[in-house]
Amino acid sequence: MSDRLLPTGFCWCGCGKEIGIGRFFAQGHDKVAEAALMAVRYEASVPRLLVEHGYGPDRSVTEAAVSEGGWERCDRCGYTGAPASMRNHINRNHKGSRP
C-alpha cells in the first residue's frame, strides 16, 4: 500500500484554488483532474486505460474489483458495485423481493 495522501489546502487538479481543510478538490474538480489524466495518459479512452492496466474482454476489471477492491456482487442479478452502490441497488431493485 502506498503512503497516505494528505490534503494540502489547495485543489489537487492544479487550478490553485484554496479549499477547505480535509479536502483534495474544489467541488467538481476531481472530475476535471480525472478527465485531464485520461487525456494525458490514455488518449481520453477508457479502453486504453483498461488495456494499460491489464484489463479488457479477457480479464474483467469488475471481477478484480470484487475480489481485490472491496466491491460486492448482487446474488439476485449479478450487478457489481461498491458497498454504498450495492445498498442503493438492492433498495431500488430488490426491496421486498425474495432472494
N, C-alpha and C positions, 0 to 999 in steps of 0.2 A: 504494500500500500504506500502511496506517495505521502509526502508531508501534508499536514493540514493547511488548507488555504485560509488566509485571514483577510477580511475586508480592510481597505486602506482609507476609506472615507471619500474616495473618488471612484467614479464609474469605470468598470473594467473594460468597457467597449473601446475606450481610448478617447472619448469625447471631452474628457477633462472636467465633467460636471461634478461638483461636490454633492455627496449624497449622505443620507443618514447613517448613523452608527450601525454596524452589523449587516449592512447591505453591500452587495457586489456591484449592482447595476441600478441606474436610474430606471424608472418604470418603462418597460418595453425594450430597453437597450440590450437585454440578454438575447433577444431575438435578432437585433441588429448585429451583435457580435457573432452569433451563430451563423447568420447569413454571410457575413464578411469572411469568416473562416471557411465556409463551404466554397465561396468564390475563389479564395486564395489557394486553398489546398486541394479541392476536389472538383474543380470546374463547375461549381454550383450544381453538382449532380449527386443525388443520394445513391444511385447505383455505383458511382465511382467511389464514394465514401465506403460503402459496404465492401466492395472488392478490395480496396486498400487495406481493410482490416480483416480480410479473410472470410467474409460472408458473401452470400449470394444464393442462387437457387439450390446449390448443392450443400450449403451449410447455413442453417437458419439462425439469424440473429435473434429472433424471438425465442427460439429454443434455448439459446445461450443465456438470454435474459432470465428465463425461468430457472435454469439450472445453476446459474452463477450470479445473477444480478438482483435477486430478491423479488422478481416478478412472480405472478401466480397464473394458473390456468383454470378456467371455469370448467368444473366437472360436467356441467349440463350442456354446454355448447362449444367448448374449446377456445373461447375468447381468451386472450392473454393480455396482461397489463400489470402495472404497479399496484400495490395493495389498495391505495385510495381509488384508483381507477376501477379495480375489481369490485370494491364495495358499491360504487356508483352503478356499475354494470349489473350486478346482482339485483340491486334495488329497482333499477329501471326495467330490467328484462325478465327477472325470475321471481320477484317478490310474490309470495303467496303460492307459487307453484311447487310441486313436489320435486325433490332431486331425482 
